[in-house]
């Protein structure tokens, strides 16, 4: 089966995937802020909450990743930098989603 990224991302699965990735990125950032020794462990909802949220999002991502590989034969990865985050293949030539951070930080 050939992957049509635009159509895939408009499906219920694509929407859930996008929601999961955005939540995971936010949870990673919040967990970093609350990490003992780096930030305040009691900040916001606390380190434990954000750590559990990160693990939950990663578990969901692993299921999405497996399904995409099964249906389309493409291995995707979650990627995260200071400039962007998203889902792409190993050489970043195919992106399911890419969110730039510039808009968020200004």
N, C-alpha and C positions, 0 to 999 in steps of 0.2 A: 504494500500500500504506500502511495506517495503522500508525503506530508505537505499539506497546504497550511502554512503557519497562520495566516490571517483567519482562515476558516476554523482551524483547530483552537485558536485562542478565543474564538467567539462561542465555542461549545461550553457546556456546563463544566466539563473537565478542565478546559483551558482557563475558565474564570476562577475555578477553585485553585488551580495551580498558581495563577497570578496572585491571588489573595494570600496563599501560603507563603510565597516567596517574599512578598512585601512585608508580611507579618514577621517572617524569619529575620529579615534584614533589620527591622526595627527592634526586635527582641535582642539580636546580637549587639546592637548599639546600646540599648538600655542595660543589658547585662554587663557590658564593658564599664559603663558609668557606675554600676553598683558593685563591681568586683572588689573584694577586700584587698587592700594594699594599693589599689589604683584609684578607686573612688569610694563612695560611701555605701557600704553594704545595705543600709536601711533606706537608701534613696528611693523615692517612688514606691513601687510595689515590692522592692527588695530583690536581692540577688537570687534567692531560691526560686521566686516566681519566674523571673526572666530566664533562669537556667532551664527550668521545666518547659517553658514555652519554646525555647530554642530546640530542645530535644524533641518535643512534639512536632514542630515544623520540620525538623530533619527527618523524622520518621515518615511524615506525610510525603515529603519530597522523594524519599527512597521508593515509595509506592508509585508515585507519578513517573519517576525515572524508569522503573522497571516496565510499567505499562507502555510508555513511549518506545522503549527499546523493543518490546515484544511486537507492537503494532507497526512501527515504522522502521525498525532496524537502525536507529540513530541513538548514539550515546550522548546524552547531554549532561552538563555539569552546572552547579550553582557557582557563580563567581561574584566576587565582591572586592571592590577597590575603593579608594577615597573619591574617585570620580563617578563610579557607577556600580550597579549590581544587576544581576540578571541570570538568565539561563542560556548557555551556548554550548556548541560542540568544542572539542579539544583545541582546535586552532582558531576559534572565534570567527569562523566564516559563516556559521548558521546561528542565528539568535532567535529563540522563542520569544524572549522579552528582554529589554534592556532599559533600565531606569537611570537617568543621569541625576547626580546629586546636586549639581549647580543650582537647579531650581529650588531644591529643598533647603539649602543652607543660606540662601539670601533672603 
